Amino acid sequence: MTRKRRMLYFCQGFFMLLFAILFFGLSEEGLLIVLLIIGIGMSLRGLKSFYYYLTMARHMVGGKRTLYRAILFLDLGVFTFALADHPAVTVVTYITIINAFAGLVGILRAFEAKKLSAPQWKSKMLDGVVLLVLSLVVVVYGFFKGHMQIVIYTYALGLVISASHKIISAFRKTTIPYIA
Protein backbone atom coordinates (compact mmCIF):
# COMPACT_ATOMS: atom_id res chain seq x y z
CA MET A 1 0.00 0.00 0.00
CA THR A 2 1.39 3.39 -0.94
CA ARG A 3 1.75 6.29 1.48
CA LYS A 4 -0.98 8.19 -0.32
CA ARG A 5 -3.38 5.25 0.10
CA ARG A 6 -2.41 4.92 3.78
CA MET A 7 -3.12 8.60 4.40
CA LEU A 8 -6.43 8.29 2.54
CA TYR A 9 -7.47 5.29 4.65
CA PHE A 10 -6.46 7.05 7.86
CA CYS A 11 -8.35 10.25 6.94
CA GLN A 12 -11.44 8.27 5.93
CA GLY A 13 -11.34 6.38 9.23
CA PHE A 14 -10.84 9.58 11.20
CA PHE A 15 -13.80 11.32 9.56
CA MET A 16 -15.95 8.24 10.00
CA LEU A 17 -15.13 8.32 13.72
CA LEU A 18 -16.08 12.00 13.88
CA PHE A 19 -19.43 11.27 12.21
CA ALA A 20 -20.01 8.37 14.60
CA ILE A 21 -19.43 10.64 17.60
CA LEU A 22 -21.84 13.14 16.05
CA PHE A 23 -24.49 10.45 15.58
CA PHE A 24 -24.19 9.25 19.16
CA GLY A 25 -25.27 12.75 20.20
CA LEU A 26 -28.26 13.02 17.86
CA SER A 27 -31.85 12.30 18.74
CA GLU A 28 -34.48 10.68 16.52
CA GLU A 29 -34.30 13.61 14.08
CA GLY A 30 -30.93 12.20 13.07
CA LEU A 31 -32.71 9.60 10.95
CA LEU A 32 -33.08 12.14 8.16
CA ILE A 33 -29.33 12.85 8.30
CA VAL A 34 -28.57 9.13 8.18
CA LEU A 35 -30.92 8.79 5.22
CA LEU A 36 -29.22 11.71 3.49
CA ILE A 37 -25.76 10.18 4.00
CA ILE A 38 -26.91 6.78 2.71
CA GLY A 39 -28.50 8.41 -0.34
CA ILE A 40 -25.46 10.52 -1.13
CA GLY A 41 -23.14 7.57 -0.61
CA MET A 42 -25.09 5.29 -2.92
CA SER A 43 -25.47 7.98 -5.57
CA LEU A 44 -21.77 8.83 -5.50
CA ARG A 45 -20.84 5.16 -5.68
CA GLY A 46 -23.11 4.76 -8.68
CA LEU A 47 -21.62 7.81 -10.41
CA LYS A 48 -18.10 6.60 -9.66
CA SER A 49 -18.87 3.15 -11.13
CA PHE A 50 -20.50 4.76 -14.16
CA TYR A 51 -17.42 6.93 -14.73
CA TYR A 52 -15.24 3.84 -14.42
CA TYR A 53 -17.41 2.06 -16.94
CA LEU A 54 -17.18 4.93 -19.42
CA THR A 55 -13.42 5.29 -19.10
CA MET A 56 -12.20 1.71 -18.77
CA ALA A 57 -14.64 -1.09 -17.99
CA ARG A 58 -16.55 -1.03 -21.28
CA HIS A 59 -13.40 -2.25 -23.01
CA MET A 60 -12.87 -5.09 -20.53
CA VAL A 61 -14.31 -8.57 -20.25
CA GLY A 62 -17.25 -8.38 -17.86
CA GLY A 63 -17.44 -4.61 -18.10
CA LYS A 64 -21.21 -4.62 -18.40
CA ARG A 65 -21.39 -5.83 -14.80
CA THR A 66 -19.82 -2.51 -13.79
CA LEU A 67 -22.50 -0.67 -15.74
CA TYR A 68 -25.26 -2.67 -14.07
CA ARG A 69 -23.74 -2.03 -10.64
CA ALA A 70 -23.53 1.70 -11.43
CA ILE A 71 -27.15 1.84 -12.50
CA LEU A 72 -28.25 -0.12 -9.42
CA PHE A 73 -26.41 2.11 -6.93
CA LEU A 74 -27.46 5.31 -8.67
CA ASP A 75 -31.06 4.14 -8.69
CA LEU A 76 -30.92 3.16 -5.01
CA GLY A 77 -29.44 6.56 -4.14
CA VAL A 78 -32.17 8.46 -5.97
CA PHE A 79 -34.81 6.12 -4.51
CA THR A 80 -33.46 6.86 -1.03
CA PHE A 81 -33.88 10.59 -1.59
CA ALA A 82 -37.43 9.96 -2.79
CA LEU A 83 -38.29 8.23 0.50
CA ALA A 84 -37.29 11.18 2.65
CA ASP A 85 -40.92 11.54 3.76
CA HIS A 86 -40.69 8.25 5.69
CA PRO A 87 -37.13 8.25 7.08
CA ALA A 88 -37.76 5.82 9.94
CA VAL A 89 -38.92 2.86 7.85
CA THR A 90 -36.35 3.50 5.12
CA VAL A 91 -33.39 3.81 7.48
CA VAL A 92 -34.40 0.75 9.50
CA THR A 93 -34.75 -1.28 6.31
CA TYR A 94 -31.45 -0.11 4.81
CA ILE A 95 -29.44 -0.58 8.00
CA THR A 96 -30.93 -4.01 8.54
CA ILE A 97 -30.17 -5.15 5.01
CA ILE A 98 -26.67 -3.66 4.96
CA ASN A 99 -25.67 -5.11 8.35
CA ALA A 100 -27.20 -8.52 7.66
CA PHE A 101 -25.53 -8.79 4.25
CA ALA A 102 -22.16 -7.62 5.58
CA GLY A 103 -22.48 -10.06 8.49
CA LEU A 104 -23.23 -13.00 6.21
CA VAL A 105 -20.34 -12.09 3.91
CA GLY A 106 -18.05 -11.79 6.94
CA ILE A 107 -19.06 -15.22 8.19
CA LEU A 108 -18.54 -16.74 4.73
CA ARG A 109 -15.11 -15.11 4.50
CA ALA A 110 -14.27 -16.48 7.94
CA PHE A 111 -15.16 -20.02 6.88
CA GLU A 112 -13.05 -19.61 3.76
CA ALA A 113 -10.14 -18.27 5.81
CA LYS A 114 -10.49 -21.20 8.21
CA LYS A 115 -10.25 -23.65 5.30
CA LEU A 116 -7.01 -21.96 4.27
CA SER A 117 -5.75 -22.10 7.89
CA ALA A 118 -5.46 -18.33 8.08
CA PRO A 119 -5.10 -16.91 11.60
CA GLN A 120 -7.55 -14.05 10.93
CA TRP A 121 -10.61 -16.28 10.64
CA LYS A 122 -11.64 -15.67 14.24
CA SER A 123 -11.74 -11.89 13.88
CA LYS A 124 -13.65 -12.17 10.60
CA MET A 125 -16.14 -14.49 12.26
CA LEU A 126 -16.52 -12.08 15.18
CA ASP A 127 -17.15 -9.17 12.79
CA GLY A 128 -19.78 -11.16 10.91
CA VAL A 129 -21.58 -12.27 14.05
CA VAL A 130 -21.54 -8.74 15.50
CA LEU A 131 -23.04 -7.32 12.32
CA LEU A 132 -25.76 -9.98 12.26
CA VAL A 133 -26.60 -9.25 15.91
CA LEU A 134 -26.74 -5.52 15.11
CA SER A 135 -29.20 -6.18 12.29
CA LEU A 136 -31.38 -8.23 14.63
CA VAL A 137 -31.27 -5.43 17.22
CA VAL A 138 -32.37 -2.94 14.57
CA VAL A 139 -35.28 -5.15 13.53
CA VAL A 140 -36.45 -5.83 17.08
CA TYR A 141 -36.09 -2.31 18.47
CA GLY A 142 -36.76 -0.38 15.26
CA PHE A 143 -39.71 -2.22 13.76
CA PHE A 144 -41.36 -3.93 16.70
CA LYS A 145 -40.69 -1.62 19.64
CA GLY A 146 -40.42 1.68 17.78
CA HIS A 147 -37.20 2.88 19.46
CA MET A 148 -35.58 4.82 16.64
CA GLN A 149 -32.70 6.04 18.80
CA ILE A 150 -31.30 2.49 18.74
CA VAL A 151 -31.22 2.65 14.93
CA ILE A 152 -29.03 5.76 15.03
CA TYR A 153 -26.76 4.13 17.63
CA THR A 154 -26.47 1.03 15.46
CA TYR A 155 -25.50 3.13 12.45
CA ALA A 156 -22.94 4.97 14.56
CA LEU A 157 -21.55 1.67 15.88
CA GLY A 158 -21.25 0.41 12.30
CA LEU A 159 -19.33 3.57 11.46
CA VAL A 160 -16.99 2.97 14.42
CA ILE A 161 -16.34 -0.61 13.27
CA SER A 162 -15.66 0.47 9.68
CA ALA A 163 -13.48 3.36 10.80
CA SER A 164 -11.41 1.14 13.07
CA HIS A 165 -10.88 -1.31 10.19
CA LYS A 166 -9.72 1.51 7.92
CA ILE A 167 -7.36 2.97 10.51
CA ILE A 168 -5.90 -0.45 11.37
CA SER A 169 -5.38 -1.29 7.71
CA ALA A 170 -3.66 2.07 7.21
CA PHE A 171 -1.02 1.11 9.77
CA ARG A 172 -0.76 -2.58 8.84
CA LYS A 173 2.53 -3.61 7.31
CA THR A 174 2.25 -4.94 3.81
CA THR A 175 4.76 -7.03 1.92
CA ILE A 176 5.96 -5.84 -1.43
CA PRO A 177 6.66 -8.65 -3.89
CA TYR A 178 9.68 -8.12 -6.06
CA ILE A 179 9.76 -9.79 -9.44
CA ALA A 180 13.25 -10.52 -10.63
Protein Blocks (a to p, Z undefined) as FASTA:
>chain_A
ZZklmmmmmmmmmmmmmmmmmmmmpcfklmmmmmmmmmmmmmmmmmmmmmmmmmmmmmpg
hklmmmmmmmmmmmmmmmmmmmmmmmmlmmmmmmmmmmmmmmmmmmmmmmmmmmnopakl
mmmmmmmmmmmmmmmmmmmmmmmnopaklmmmmmmmmmmmmmmmmmmmmmpccdddddZZ
